[in-house]
Amino acid sequence: MSKQANEVSGIAPRLTTLGDQVRAEALRRGGEWPSMADDLARQAERWYGKRPCKGEDLALVFSEMFRVE
């Protein structure tokens, strides 16, 4: 089975950018977050780039994007 060029190992195939990951997390959290999902995704890609993250790096991105101060 061959991987597509944009598929990253360990990440679901459709979540191929950091913005996709942030958008999915916003939808998962519910509440007011889904209405801001696209804006959060664009902001995350501006700050951190489009390359998807995992582990501690992804936790850091989520902690910055979903702050409630």
CNS distance restraints for C-alpha pairs under 8 A (distance, minus, plus):
assign (resid   3 and name CA) (resid   7 and name CA) 6.32 0.50 0.50
assign (resid   6 and name CA) (resid  13 and name CA) 7.94 0.50 0.50
assign (resid   6 and name CA) (resid  16 and name CA) 6.62 0.50 0.50
assign (resid   7 and name CA) (resid  11 and name CA) 7.64 0.50 0.50
assign (resid   7 and name CA) (resid  12 and name CA) 7.92 0.50 0.50
assign (resid   7 and name CA) (resid  13 and name CA) 5.33 0.50 0.50
assign (resid   7 and name CA) (resid  14 and name CA) 7.96 0.50 0.50
assign (resid   7 and name CA) (resid  16 and name CA) 6.32 0.50 0.50
assign (resid   8 and name CA) (resid  12 and name CA) 7.85 0.50 0.50
assign (resid   8 and name CA) (resid  13 and name CA) 7.07 0.50 0.50
assign (resid   8 and name CA) (resid  16 and name CA) 6.81 0.50 0.50
assign (resid  11 and name CA) (resid  15 and name CA) 6.65 0.50 0.50
assign (resid  11 and name CA) (resid  16 and name CA) 7.37 0.50 0.50
assign (resid  12 and name CA) (resid  16 and name CA) 7.45 0.50 0.50
assign (resid  14 and name CA) (resid  20 and name CA) 7.81 0.50 0.50
assign (resid  15 and name CA) (resid  20 and name CA) 5.06 0.50 0.50
assign (resid  15 and name CA) (resid  21 and name CA) 5.72 0.50 0.50
assign (resid  15 and name CA) (resid  52 and name CA) 7.79 0.50 0.50
assign (resid  16 and name CA) (resid  20 and name CA) 6.55 0.50 0.50
assign (resid  16 and name CA) (resid  21 and name CA) 7.75 0.50 0.50
assign (resid  16 and name CA) (resid  51 and name CA) 7.61 0.50 0.50
assign (resid  16 and name CA) (resid  52 and name CA) 6.23 0.50 0.50
assign (resid  17 and name CA) (resid  21 and name CA) 6.56 0.50 0.50
assign (resid  17 and name CA) (resid  50 and name CA) 5.13 0.50 0.50
assign (resid  17 and name CA) (resid  51 and name CA) 5.39 0.50 0.50
assign (resid  17 and name CA) (resid  52 and name CA) 4.78 0.50 0.50
assign (resid  18 and name CA) (resid  22 and name CA) 6.22 0.50 0.50
assign (resid  18 and name CA) (resid  41 and name CA) 7.31 0.50 0.50
assign (resid  18 and name CA) (resid  44 and name CA) 7.05 0.50 0.50
assign (resid  18 and name CA) (resid  45 and name CA) 6.38 0.50 0.50
assign (resid  18 and name CA) (resid  49 and name CA) 7.28 0.50 0.50
assign (resid  18 and name CA) (resid  50 and name CA) 5.12 0.50 0.50
assign (resid  18 and name CA) (resid  51 and name CA) 5.61 0.50 0.50
assign (resid  18 and name CA) (resid  52 and name CA) 4.22 0.50 0.50
assign (resid  18 and name CA) (resid  53 and name CA) 6.49 0.50 0.50
assign (resid  19 and name CA) (resid  23 and name CA) 5.99 0.50 0.50
assign (resid  19 and name CA) (resid  40 and name CA) 7.68 0.50 0.50
assign (resid  19 and name CA) (resid  41 and name CA) 4.06 0.50 0.50
assign (resid  19 and name CA) (resid  42 and name CA) 6.25 0.50 0.50
assign (resid  19 and name CA) (resid  44 and name CA) 6.26 0.50 0.50
assign (resid  19 and name CA) (resid  45 and name CA) 5.84 0.50 0.50
assign (resid  19 and name CA) (resid  50 and name CA) 6.64 0.50 0.50
assign (resid  19 and name CA) (resid  52 and name CA) 7.89 0.50 0.50
assign (resid  20 and name CA) (resid  24 and name CA) 6.11 0.50 0.50
assign (resid  20 and name CA) (resid  41 and name CA) 6.74 0.50 0.50
assign (resid  21 and name CA) (resid  25 and name CA) 6.23 0.50 0.50
assign (resid  21 and name CA) (resid  41 and name CA) 7.88 0.50 0.50
assign (resid  21 and name CA) (resid  52 and name CA) 7.19 0.50 0.50
assign (resid  22 and name CA) (resid  26 and name CA) 6.19 0.50 0.50
assign (resid  22 and name CA) (resid  37 and name CA) 7.24 0.50 0.50
assign (resid  22 and name CA) (resid  40 and name CA) 6.85 0.50 0.50
assign (resid  22 and name CA) (resid  41 and name CA) 5.41 0.50 0.50
assign (resid  22 and name CA) (resid  44 and name CA) 7.37 0.50 0.50
assign (resid  22 and name CA) (resid  62 and name CA) 7.09 0.50 0.50
assign (resid  22 and name CA) (resid  65 and name CA) 7.99 0.50 0.50
assign (resid  23 and name CA) (resid  27 and name CA) 6.38 0.50 0.50
assign (resid  23 and name CA) (resid  34 and name CA) 7.75 0.50 0.50
assign (resid  23 and name CA) (resid  37 and name CA) 4.81 0.50 0.50
assign (resid  23 and name CA) (resid  38 and name CA) 6.30 0.50 0.50
assign (resid  23 and name CA) (resid  40 and name CA) 7.04 0.50 0.50
assign (resid  23 and name CA) (resid  41 and name CA) 5.54 0.50 0.50
assign (resid  24 and name CA) (resid  28 and name CA) 6.13 0.50 0.50
assign (resid  24 and name CA) (resid  37 and name CA) 7.82 0.50 0.50
assign (resid  25 and name CA) (resid  29 and name CA) 6.12 0.50 0.50
assign (resid  26 and name CA) (resid  30 and name CA) 6.53 0.50 0.50
assign (resid  26 and name CA) (resid  33 and name CA) 5.01 0.50 0.50
assign (resid  26 and name CA) (resid  34 and name CA) 5.22 0.50 0.50
assign (resid  26 and name CA) (resid  36 and name CA) 7.56 0.50 0.50
assign (resid  26 and name CA) (resid  37 and name CA) 5.45 0.50 0.50
assign (resid  27 and name CA) (resid  33 and name CA) 6.60 0.50 0.50
assign (resid  27 and name CA) (resid  34 and name CA) 4.75 0.50 0.50
assign (resid  27 and name CA) (resid  37 and name CA) 6.97 0.50 0.50
assign (resid  29 and name CA) (resid  33 and name CA) 6.59 0.50 0.50
assign (resid  29 and name CA) (resid  34 and name CA) 7.70 0.50 0.50
assign (resid  30 and name CA) (resid  34 and name CA) 5.93 0.50 0.50
assign (resid  32 and name CA) (resid  36 and name CA) 7.16 0.50 0.50
assign (resid  33 and name CA) (resid  37 and name CA) 6.14 0.50 0.50
assign (resid  36 and name CA) (resid  40 and name CA) 6.05 0.50 0.50
assign (resid  37 and name CA) (resid  41 and name CA) 6.09 0.50 0.50
assign (resid  38 and name CA) (resid  42 and name CA) 6.25 0.50 0.50
assign (resid  39 and name CA) (resid  43 and name CA) 6.16 0.50 0.50
assign (resid  40 and name CA) (resid  44 and name CA) 6.06 0.50 0.50
assign (resid  40 and name CA) (resid  65 and name CA) 6.65 0.50 0.50
assign (resid  41 and name CA) (resid  45 and name CA) 6.33 0.50 0.50
assign (resid  42 and name CA) (resid  46 and name CA) 6.26 0.50 0.50
assign (resid  43 and name CA) (resid  47 and name CA) 6.22 0.50 0.50
assign (resid  44 and name CA) (resid  48 and name CA) 5.77 0.50 0.50
assign (resid  44 and name CA) (resid  49 and name CA) 7.17 0.50 0.50
assign (resid  44 and name CA) (resid  61 and name CA) 7.41 0.50 0.50
assign (resid  44 and name CA) (resid  65 and name CA) 6.99 0.50 0.50
assign (resid  45 and name CA) (resid  49 and name CA) 4.41 0.50 0.50
assign (resid  45 and name CA) (resid  50 and name CA) 5.09 0.50 0.50
assign (resid  53 and name CA) (resid  57 and name CA) 5.91 0.50 0.50
assign (resid  53 and name CA) (resid  58 and name CA) 5.00 0.50 0.50
assign (resid  54 and name CA) (resid  58 and name CA) 4.77 0.50 0.50
assign (resid  54 and name CA) (resid  59 and name CA) 7.62 0.50 0.50
assign (resid  55 and name CA) (resid  59 and name CA) 6.35 0.50 0.50
assign (resid  56 and name CA) (resid  60 and name CA) 6.13 0.50 0.50
assign (resid  57 and name CA) (resid  61 and name CA) 6.39 0.50 0.50
assign (resid  58 and name CA) (resid  62 and name CA) 6.15 0.50 0.50
assign (resid  59 and name CA) (resid  63 and name CA) 6.07 0.50 0.50
assign (resid  60 and name CA) (resid  64 and name CA) 6.34 0.50 0.50
assign (resid  61 and name CA) (resid  65 and name CA) 6.08 0.50 0.50
assign (resid  62 and name CA) (resid  66 and name CA) 5.74 0.50 0.50
assign (resid  63 and name CA) (resid  67 and name CA) 5.97 0.50 0.50
